[in-house]
Amino acid sequence: MNDHIGAGPVTAPAAEPTEHAEPAAPPRLTTRLDALLANLGVTGPFARDCLLAVGVAGLTFMLMAALFWVVTPPGEIVLGPGQAWLLVALGVGQALLLCLRRVRPLVCLASVVGLQAVMIALSPPDATIRGLAPLVVAYTIGVLLPARTALALVGVAVAVETAAAFGTAAVSTPDLLLAAIGPAGSSLLSNLGAVVVGNYVATRRSYVQLLRLQAADAVRAQQAKVRAAIGAERTQMARELHDVAAHHLSGMVVQAAAVHRLIDRDPAAAKEGVAWIRAQGKETLDNLRLVVGVLRGTPADRSGGGDAPGPDGEGSVPVPGLAVLDALVRTARDLGTPVEFVGEGSPRPVSPIADVALYRMVQESLSNARQHAPGAPVLITLRYLPREVSLTVVNDPPARRPEPAARTSSGVGLVGMRERAQLIGARFAAGPTAEGGWSVTVAQTDNGGERR
């Protein structure tokens, strides 16, 4: 059928979007390191912190050994025979305690600060010796805890180390302030700097995570909009195709049955019936071309006026509306339905979308009357009121009981009419009458014919 409907291929509705992960960012150093550790079987915070502790312990050993026996000239730092080795052991012990930095951060901080106080007590008065572990644990506290809590804990650590420095200076040298200012200042600067850096890193991570969540929410919202647009497009397709099929094809079926009975008895009448079926088939194709034109989004369809392109690209398919309502009534009469059309008030143009919607509602009402109340009279009343256009279609009870197959209904027609009324902002009512028939009423505020 598509070869006869339009001149070009029909654009199918876009496929429903599927949720997918965001494009992966270029692998960072930490990402590659995480993958390497996972491949080596080092997973979990404790295992990885143990590996870090061993690395920091090795680096601390090399730095302190270089300080005591390689870089510093002899006699620069006066230490006893085992004092240097004890300081190295304490520095390495501090580093090994880093295996607790994420599973027990407060225990790790207290242990490292305690060992640092011992190192201050064992250090010469004129030297400030610190390992790498205090920096790492202060950084960890800044990352894991809120800023105020982290600063408070690090402040306690600095106070403990400062007290150790003044206590050691008080018993070892007469120049108390000069001997204690070095260890105390070093503790304050290193710990405070490390906790500030850690807090910045934590804030940065939270900010990046928030941006990712917002981006994911934006993607989901966009996908929801696309799905809603696709659903609306499919609803429009179903509504238009149902209107065309319900009206034209049902009439063609009725007429074909009549032709079948007249073939032998009245060939001339049968030929007229066949000609009518052919004309209805052509009109059905024209209406399908119009639907396809709407789905393609041609300029005429977007504006709501003019003719839809025919098979040769020319404007040959009239857009249905109230102006051709008489032709619709004649077609219904040709199918055997007694239809009376009453117009009240001075006709005036309505908005194009309302014009098509009202026409389609009459078309659907006539199809329903022919299907559910065959032979019953139908009254169509179109009223042009000062600020409103109302349309009423009422059919009487059926003269004969329809066959079971004819009474079967999916309710799509009423749903489509209600959706059309909502689309043009009109009031809609449908239901049985007191006499046993059916009534459909739609009323749209027109504002004097102005397009809204």
C-alpha positions as a Python dict, from the first residue, in 0.01 Angstrom:
ca = {
    (1, 'M'): (0, 0, 0),
    (2, 'N'): (288, 240, 70),
    (3, 'D'): (368, 265, -303),
    (4, 'H'): (31, 435, -361),
    (5, 'I'): (4, 651, -52),
    (6, 'G'): (281, 901, -106),
    (7, 'A'): (556, 1000, -341),
    (8, 'G'): (845, 933, -104),
    (9, 'P'): (936, 699, 176),
    (10, 'V'): (766, 748, 509),
    (11, 'T'): (990, 841, 796),
    (12, 'A'): (934, 589, 1071),
    (13, 'P'): (899, 705, 1430),
    (14, 'A'): (1224, 730, 1614),
    (15, 'A'): (1313, 424, 1813),
    (16, 'E'): (1264, 450, 2185),
    (17, 'P'): (1580, 563, 2357),
    (18, 'T'): (1750, 320, 2584),
    (19, 'E'): (1926, 431, 2894),
    (20, 'H'): (2300, 399, 2861),
    (21, 'A'): (2603, 490, 3057),
    (22, 'E'): (2769, 823, 3007),
    (23, 'P'): (3066, 824, 2771),
    (24, 'A'): (3370, 708, 2965),
    (25, 'A'): (3620, 978, 3048),
    (26, 'P'): (3981, 926, 2952),
    (27, 'P'): (4140, 692, 3208),
    (28, 'R'): (4308, 887, 3488),
    (29, 'L'): (4614, 777, 3684),
    (30, 'T'): (4403, 671, 3981),
    (31, 'T'): (4175, 470, 3754),
    (32, 'R'): (4466, 286, 3599),
    (33, 'L'): (4618, 230, 3944),
    (34, 'D'): (4288, 89, 4075),
    (35, 'A'): (4270, -148, 3780),
    (36, 'L'): (4630, -260, 3838),
    (37, 'L'): (4572, -326, 4208),
    (38, 'A'): (4251, -515, 4131),
    (39, 'N'): (4438, -734, 3884),
    (40, 'L'): (4696, -806, 4155),
    (41, 'G'): (4420, -904, 4398),
    (42, 'V'): (4469, -602, 4626),
    (43, 'T'): (4109, -499, 4689),
    (44, 'G'): (3939, -323, 4977),
    (45, 'P'): (4054, -18, 5177),
    (46, 'F'): (4251, -214, 5439),
    (47, 'A'): (4453, -417, 5190),
    (48, 'R'): (4539, -113, 4984),
    (49, 'D'): (4626, 93, 5291),
    (50, 'C'): (4859, -186, 5404),
    (51, 'L'): (5034, -163, 5068),
    (52, 'L'): (5056, 215, 5109),
    (53, 'A'): (5192, 176, 5464),
    (54, 'V'): (5469, -54, 5343),
    (55, 'G'): (5561, 191, 5066),
    (56, 'V'): (5566, 491, 5303),
    (57, 'A'): (5768, 289, 5557),
    (58, 'G'): (6031, 209, 5296),
    (59, 'L'): (6049, 569, 5180),
    (60, 'T'): (6071, 693, 5541),
    (61, 'F'): (6355, 454, 5614),
    (62, 'M'): (6554, 573, 5313),
    (63, 'L'): (6498, 943, 5385),
    (64, 'M'): (6587, 920, 5756),
    (65, 'A'): (6888, 698, 5687),
    (66, 'A'): (7009, 946, 5428),
    (67, 'L'): (6953, 1232, 5675),
    (68, 'F'): (7151, 1073, 5957),
    (69, 'W'): (7436, 901, 5771),
    (70, 'V'): (7467, 1042, 5418),
    (71, 'V'): (7352, 1401, 5372),
    (72, 'T'): (7426, 1560, 5713),
    (73, 'P'): (7794, 1632, 5779),
    (74, 'P'): (7944, 1457, 6082),
    (75, 'G'): (7874, 1645, 6403),
    (76, 'E'): (7585, 1846, 6255),
    (77, 'I'): (7322, 1638, 6439),
    (78, 'V'): (7447, 1498, 6769),
    (79, 'L'): (7282, 1162, 6843),
    (80, 'G'): (7373, 876, 7074),
    (81, 'P'): (7484, 533, 6943),
    (82, 'G'): (7135, 385, 6928),
    (83, 'Q'): (6936, 707, 6919),
    (84, 'A'): (6947, 741, 6539),
    (85, 'W'): (6831, 382, 6489),
    (86, 'L'): (6551, 433, 6741),
    (87, 'L'): (6430, 742, 6556),
    (88, 'V'): (6437, 549, 6228),
    (89, 'A'): (6239, 266, 6387),
    (90, 'L'): (5982, 509, 6525),
    (91, 'G'): (5943, 673, 6183),
    (92, 'V'): (5897, 334, 6016),
    (93, 'G'): (5649, 233, 6288),
    (94, 'Q'): (5452, 549, 6223),
    (95, 'A'): (5432, 462, 5855),
    (96, 'L'): (5317, 105, 5922),
    (97, 'L'): (5029, 240, 6132),
    (98, 'L'): (4888, 393, 5813),
    (99, 'C'): (4723, 58, 5738),
    (100, 'L'): (4453, 177, 5981),
    (101, 'R'): (4405, 521, 5826),
    (102, 'R'): (4065, 447, 5667),
    (103, 'V'): (3932, 159, 5876),
    (104, 'R'): (4027, 322, 6213),
    (105, 'P'): (4125, 683, 6135),
    (106, 'L'): (4108, 814, 6492),
    (107, 'V'): (4318, 525, 6626),
    (108, 'C'): (4567, 583, 6347),
    (109, 'L'): (4586, 956, 6422),
    (110, 'A'): (4634, 904, 6796),
    (111, 'S'): (4903, 639, 6743),
    (112, 'V'): (5097, 845, 6492),
    (113, 'V'): (5080, 1157, 6710),
    (114, 'G'): (5193, 956, 7012),
    (115, 'L'): (5497, 821, 6828),
    (116, 'Q'): (5569, 1169, 6695),
    (117, 'A'): (5574, 1302, 7054),
    (118, 'V'): (5830, 1031, 7141),
    (119, 'M'): (6039, 1127, 6839),
    (120, 'I'): (6034, 1491, 6949),
    (121, 'A'): (6151, 1388, 7293),
    (122, 'L'): (6442, 1182, 7147),
    (123, 'S'): (6547, 1444, 6891),
    (124, 'P'): (6830, 1691, 6960),
    (125, 'P'): (6714, 2039, 7074),
    (126, 'D'): (6841, 2203, 6758),
    (127, 'A'): (6679, 1956, 6514),
    (128, 'T'): (6321, 1893, 6397),
    (129, 'I'): (6274, 1535, 6281),
    (130, 'R'): (5942, 1426, 6130),
    (131, 'G'): (5839, 1131, 5919),
    (132, 'L'): (5591, 1117, 5633),
    (133, 'A'): (5316, 943, 5829),
    (134, 'P'): (5187, 1256, 6012),
    (135, 'L'): (5129, 1428, 5677),
    (136, 'V'): (4940, 1127, 5536),
    (137, 'V'): (4720, 1077, 5842),
    (138, 'A'): (4634, 1450, 5863),
    (139, 'Y'): (4542, 1444, 5493),
    (140, 'T'): (4323, 1136, 5553),
    (141, 'I'): (4143, 1306, 5841),
    (142, 'G'): (4072, 1604, 5615),
    (143, 'V'): (3929, 1376, 5345),
    (144, 'L'): (3715, 1152, 5567),
    (145, 'L'): (3573, 1393, 5825),
    (146, 'P'): (3384, 1724, 5808),
    (147, 'A'): (3604, 2032, 5801),
    (148, 'R'): (3531, 2147, 6158),
    (149, 'T'): (3585, 1802, 6307),
    (150, 'A'): (3903, 1750, 6108),
    (151, 'L'): (4046, 2088, 6213),
    (152, 'A'): (3957, 2019, 6577),
    (153, 'L'): (4130, 1680, 6576),
    (154, 'V'): (4437, 1813, 6401),
    (155, 'G'): (4441, 2104, 6647),
    (156, 'V'): (4456, 1853, 6933),
    (157, 'A'): (4740, 1671, 6755),
    (158, 'V'): (4933, 1996, 6715),
    (159, 'A'): (4877, 2079, 7083),
    (160, 'V'): (5011, 1738, 7190),
    (161, 'E'): (5321, 1772, 6973),
    (162, 'T'): (5374, 2132, 7089),
    (163, 'A'): (5347, 2023, 7452),
    (164, 'A'): (5603, 1749, 7386),
    (165, 'A'): (5836, 2003, 7225),
    (166, 'F'): (5815, 2249, 7517),
    (167, 'G'): (5849, 1969, 7771),
    (168, 'T'): (6161, 1835, 7601),
    (169, 'A'): (6312, 2184, 7570),
    (170, 'A'): (6242, 2259, 7934),
    (171, 'V'): (6458, 1969, 8056),
    (172, 'S'): (6729, 1977, 7792),
    (173, 'T'): (6816, 2340, 7718),
    (174, 'P'): (6794, 2676, 7891),
    (175, 'D'): (6668, 2848, 7576),
    (176, 'L'): (6312, 2712, 7603),
    (177, 'L'): (6140, 2921, 7335),
    (178, 'L'): (6410, 2878, 7071),
    (179, 'A'): (6427, 2502, 7121),
    (180, 'A'): (6050, 2447, 7108),
    (181, 'I'): (5952, 2684, 6830),
    (182, 'G'): (6095, 2460, 6556),
    (183, 'P'): (5904, 2136, 6636),
    (184, 'A'): (5586, 2329, 6726),
    (185, 'G'): (5589, 2539, 6409),
    (186, 'S'): (5668, 2237, 6193),
    (187, 'S'): (5378, 2046, 6348),
    (188, 'L'): (5136, 2335, 6297),
    (189, 'L'): (5228, 2403, 5935),
    (190, 'S'): (5250, 2042, 5819),
    (191, 'N'): (4935, 1918, 5991),
    (192, 'L'): (4725, 2223, 5905),
    (193, 'G'): (4839, 2221, 5542),
    (194, 'A'): (4771, 1849, 5506),
    (195, 'V'): (4420, 1869, 5655),
    (196, 'V'): (4330, 2167, 5436),
    (197, 'V'): (4447, 1983, 5124),
    (198, 'G'): (4250, 1674, 5230),
    (199, 'N'): (3935, 1876, 5287),
    (200, 'Y'): (3975, 2041, 4946),
    (201, 'V'): (4010, 1702, 4779),
    (202, 'A'): (3696, 1575, 4956),
    (203, 'T'): (3501, 1885, 4853),
    (204, 'R'): (3620, 1850, 4497),
    (205, 'R'): (3515, 1485, 4486),
    (206, 'S'): (3170, 1570, 4622),
    (207, 'Y'): (3132, 1846, 4366),
    (208, 'V'): (3232, 1619, 4077),
    (209, 'Q'): (2993, 1351, 4203),
    (210, 'L'): (2713, 1607, 4222),
    (211, 'L'): (2783, 1716, 3865),
    (212, 'R'): (2769, 1356, 3750),
    (213, 'L'): (2436, 1302, 3926),
    (214, 'Q'): (2295, 1619, 3775),
    (215, 'A'): (2415, 1514, 3431),
    (216, 'A'): (2258, 1170, 3477),
    (217, 'D'): (1931, 1333, 3589),
    (218, 'A'): (1940, 1562, 3285),
    (219, 'V'): (1996, 1262, 3056),
    (220, 'R'): (1707, 1073, 3217),
    (221, 'A'): (1481, 1379, 3189),
    (222, 'Q'): (1571, 1421, 2822),
    (223, 'Q'): (1507, 1053, 2756),
    (224, 'A'): (1171, 1083, 2931),
    (225, 'K'): (1082, 1378, 2707),
    (226, 'V'): (1184, 1181, 2398),
    (227, 'R'): (976, 883, 2510),
    (228, 'A'): (679, 1112, 2577),
    (229, 'A'): (717, 1269, 2232),
    (230, 'I'): (733, 925, 2071),
    (231, 'G'): (426, 818, 2266),
    (232, 'A'): (237, 1130, 2154),
    (233, 'E'): (340, 1065, 1793),
    (234, 'R'): (221, 707, 1812),
    (235, 'T'): (-108, 819, 1968),
    (236, 'Q'): (-157, 1066, 1684),
    (237, 'M'): (-85, 795, 1428),
    (238, 'A'): (-328, 554, 1595),
    (239, 'R'): (-599, 820, 1621),
    (240, 'E'): (-574, 931, 1258),
    (241, 'L'): (-551, 578, 1118),
    (242, 'H'): (-845, 468, 1332),
    (243, 'D'): (-1058, 754, 1202),
    (244, 'V'): (-977, 669, 841),
    (245, 'A'): (-1024, 295, 883),
    (246, 'A'): (-1338, 314, 1098),
    (247, 'H'): (-1521, 550, 864),
    (248, 'H'): (-1419, 461, 510),
    (249, 'L'): (-1338, 94, 541),
    (250, 'S'): (-1648, 11, 744),
    (251, 'G'): (-1860, 186, 481),
    (252, 'M'): (-1686, -5, 205),
    (253, 'V'): (-1757, -332, 384),
    (254, 'V'): (-2128, -246, 412),
    (255, 'Q'): (-2148, -144, 47),
    (256, 'A'): (-1957, -452, -68),
    (257, 'A'): (-2211, -672, 107),
    (258, 'A'): (-2490, -490, -74),
    (259, 'V'): (-2311, -526, -409),
    (260, 'H'): (-2272, -899, -347),
    (261, 'R'): (-2648, -933, -314),
    (262, 'L'): (-2717, -725, -628),
    (263, 'I'): (-2471, -885, -869),
    (264, 'D'): (-2721, -1134, -1013),
    (265, 'R'): (-3045, -952, -934),
    (266, 'D'): (-2959, -596, -1048),
    (267, 'P'): (-2625, -573, -1232),
    (268, 'A'): (-2667, -200, -1300),
    (269, 'A'): (-2712, -124, -931),
    (270, 'A'): (-2418, -351, -852),
    (271, 'K'): (-2201, -152, -1096),
    (272, 'E'): (-2303, 168, -924),
    (273, 'G'): (-2211, 13, -589),
    (274, 'V'): (-1871, -92, -723),
    (275, 'A'): (-1815, 260, -854),
    (276, 'W'): (-1903, 397, -510),
    (277, 'I'): (-1660, 153, -345),
    (278, 'R'): (-1390, 265, -588),
    (279, 'A'): (-1458, 629, -504),
    (280, 'Q'): (-1445, 550, -132),
    (281, 'G'): (-1120, 361, -182),
    (282, 'K'): (-971, 665, -355),
    (283, 'E'): (-1092, 889, -72),
    (284, 'T'): (-940, 648, 180),
    (285, 'L'): (-605, 667, 3),
    (286, 'D'): (-632, 1046, -4),
    (287, 'N'): (-693, 1051, 370),
    (288, 'L'): (-400, 816, 429),
    (289, 'R'): (-183, 1049, 221),
    (290, 'L'): (-297, 1331, 446),
    (291, 'V'): (-200, 1133, 758),
    (292, 'V'): (139, 1050, 607),
    (293, 'G'): (185, 1416, 520),
    (294, 'V'): (120, 1512, 883),
    (295, 'L'): (372, 1257, 1004),
    (296, 'R'): (629, 1385, 753),
    (297, 'G'): (575, 1738, 881),
    (298, 'T'): (518, 1905, 544),
    (299, 'P'): (478, 2285, 554),
    (300, 'A'): (108, 2269, 467),
    (301, 'D'): (41, 2025, 746),
    (302, 'R'): (234, 2229, 998),
    (303, 'S'): (29, 2538, 921),
    (304, 'G'): (-296, 2350, 937),
    (305, 'G'): (-424, 2480, 607),
    (306, 'G'): (-406, 2408, 238),
    (307, 'D'): (-397, 2072, 70),
    (308, 'A'): (-177, 1780, 149),
    (309, 'P'): (49, 1669, -135),
    (310, 'G'): (-98, 1412, -367),
    (311, 'P'): (86, 1133, -543),
    (312, 'D'): (246, 1376, -785),
    (313, 'G'): (344, 1624, -517),
    (314, 'E'): (56, 1858, -604),
    (315, 'G'): (-206, 1980, -360),
    (316, 'S'): (-481, 1729, -440),
    (317, 'V'): (-597, 1604, -99),
    (318, 'P'): (-827, 1854, 77),
    (319, 'V'): (-776, 1889, 450),
    (320, 'P'): (-1102, 1773, 616),
    (321, 'G'): (-1298, 2031, 809),
    (322, 'L'): (-1643, 2171, 878),
    (323, 'A'): (-1657, 2314, 527),
    (324, 'V'): (-1688, 1962, 381),
    (325, 'L'): (-1925, 1834, 645),
    (326, 'D'): (-2206, 1817, 387),
    (327, 'A'): (-2006, 1567, 183),
    (328, 'L'): (-1957, 1352, 491),
    (329, 'V'): (-2331, 1357, 556),
    (330, 'R'): (-2405, 1256, 194),
    (331, 'T'): (-2165, 965, 222),
    (332, 'A'): (-2337, 844, 539),
    (333, 'R'): (-2675, 868, 366),
    (334, 'D'): (-2545, 669, 70),
    (335, 'L'): (-2457, 392, 317),
    (336, 'G'): (-2816, 377, 438),
    (337, 'T'): (-2795, 588, 752),
    (338, 'P'): (-3071, 852, 773),
    (339, 'V'): (-2875, 1161, 872),
    (340, 'E'): (-3013, 1510, 932),
    (341, 'F'): (-2772, 1803, 951),
    (342, 'V'): (-2881, 2126, 1123),
    (343, 'G'): (-2668, 2438, 1131),
    (344, 'E'): (-2747, 2729, 1361),
    (345, 'G'): (-2588, 3069, 1361),
    (346, 'S'): (-2364, 3239, 1107),
    (347, 'P'): (-2076, 3010, 1001),
    (348, 'R'): (-1734, 3151, 1068),
    (349, 'P'): (-1383, 3008, 1044),
    (350, 'V'): (-1239, 2836, 1347),
    (351, 'S'): (-876, 2749, 1415),
    (352, 'P'): (-742, 2486, 1170),
    (353, 'I'): (-674, 2230, 1441),
    (354, 'A'): (-1028, 2271, 1581),
    (355, 'D'): (-1171, 2251, 1230),
    (356, 'V'): (-1011, 1912, 1167),
    (357, 'A'): (-1088, 1786, 1519),
    (358, 'L'): (-1462, 1866, 1492),
    (359, 'Y'): (-1482, 1703, 1151),
    (360, 'R'): (-1312, 1388, 1279),
    (361, 'M'): (-1552, 1372, 1574),
    (362, 'V'): (-1853, 1381, 1343),
    (363, 'Q'): (-1687, 1116, 1125),
    (364, 'E'): (-1626, 890, 1424),
    (365, 'S'): (-1979, 943, 1560),
    (366, 'L'): (-2133, 843, 1227),
    (367, 'S'): (-1912, 535, 1211),
    (368, 'N'): (-2016, 435, 1563),
    (369, 'A'): (-2384, 490, 1481),
    (370, 'R'): (-2354, 277, 1167),
    (371, 'Q'): (-2178, 2, 1364),
    (372, 'H'): (-2379, -2, 1688),
    (373, 'A'): (-2717, 131, 1572),
    (374, 'P'): (-2755, 36, 1203),
    (375, 'G'): (-3048, 210, 1039),
    (376, 'A'): (-3109, 445, 1332),
    (377, 'P'): (-3167, 815, 1246),
    (378, 'V'): (-2879, 1051, 1331),
    (379, 'L'): (-2912, 1421, 1404),
    (380, 'I'): (-2605, 1645, 1367),
    (381, 'T'): (-2637, 1994, 1514),
    (382, 'L'): (-2365, 2254, 1460),
    (383, 'R'): (-2419, 2579, 1651),
    (384, 'Y'): (-2217, 2897, 1602),
    (385, 'L'): (-2280, 3086, 1924),
    (386, 'P'): (-2133, 3431, 1998),
    (387, 'R'): (-1832, 3294, 2187),
    (388, 'E'): (-1862, 2923, 2134),
    (389, 'V'): (-1891, 2659, 1865),
    (390, 'S'): (-2079, 2349, 1975),
    (391, 'L'): (-2136, 2023, 1795),
    (392, 'T'): (-2386, 1754, 1891),
    (393, 'V'): (-2436, 1415, 1726),
    (394, 'V'): (-2732, 1211, 1852),
    (395, 'N'): (-2853, 878, 1715),
    (396, 'D'): (-3177, 700, 1803),
    (397, 'P'): (-3190, 342, 1930),
    (398, 'P'): (-3117, 83, 1660),
    (399, 'A'): (-3415, -26, 1453),
    (400, 'R'): (-3282, -381, 1467),
    (401, 'R'): (-3041, -550, 1701),
    (402, 'P'): (-2690, -546, 1551),
    (403, 'E'): (-2502, -870, 1501),
    (404, 'P'): (-2256, -967, 1778),
    (405, 'A'): (-1957, -895, 1555),
    (406, 'A'): (-2089, -547, 1485),
    (407, 'R'): (-2138, -474, 1855),
    (408, 'T'): (-1775, -550, 1938),
    (409, 'S'): (-1586, -231, 2020),
    (410, 'S'): (-1245, -152, 2162),
    (411, 'G'): (-1344, 196, 2281),
    (412, 'V'): (-1062, 352, 2080),
    (413, 'G'): (-1303, 588, 1903),
    (414, 'L'): (-1431, 750, 2221),
    (415, 'V'): (-1078, 778, 2358),
    (416, 'G'): (-968, 947, 2035),
    (417, 'M'): (-1258, 1193, 2045),
    (418, 'R'): (-1184, 1280, 2407),
    (419, 'E'): (-816, 1337, 2323),
    (420, 'R'): (-909, 1562, 2031),
    (421, 'A'): (-1136, 1766, 2258),
    (422, 'Q'): (-855, 1806, 2510),
    (423, 'L'): (-620, 1907, 2230),
    (424, 'I'): (-839, 2202, 2129),
    (425, 'G'): (-945, 2288, 2486),
    (426, 'A'): (-1309, 2191, 2435),
    (427, 'R'): (-1566, 2039, 2669),
    (428, 'F'): (-1657, 1684, 2576),
    (429, 'A'): (-1945, 1457, 2684),
    (430, 'A'): (-2059, 1122, 2548),
    (431, 'G'): (-2314, 875, 2677),
    (432, 'P'): (-2650, 706, 2626),
    (433, 'T'): (-2968, 907, 2587),
    (434, 'A'): (-3292, 852, 2779),
    (435, 'E'): (-3447, 688, 2470),
    (436, 'G'): (-3166, 431, 2445),
    (437, 'G'): (-2963, 602, 2175),
    (438, 'W'): (-2624, 771, 2202),
    (439, 'S'): (-2514, 1133, 2222),
    (440, 'V'): (-2180, 1304, 2166),
    (441, 'T'): (-2138, 1674, 2250),
    (442, 'V'): (-1831, 1892, 2215),
    (443, 'A'): (-1816, 2268, 2275),
    (444, 'Q'): (-1520, 2495, 2217),
    (445, 'T'): (-1485, 2854, 2332),
    (446, 'D'): (-1412, 3034, 2008),
    (447, 'N'): (-1346, 3399, 2112),
    (448, 'G'): (-1522, 3532, 1808),
    (449, 'G'): (-1337, 3306, 1564),
    (450, 'E'): (-989, 3422, 1662),
    (451, 'R'): (-722, 3162, 1637),
    (452, 'R'): (-585, 3074, 1976),
}
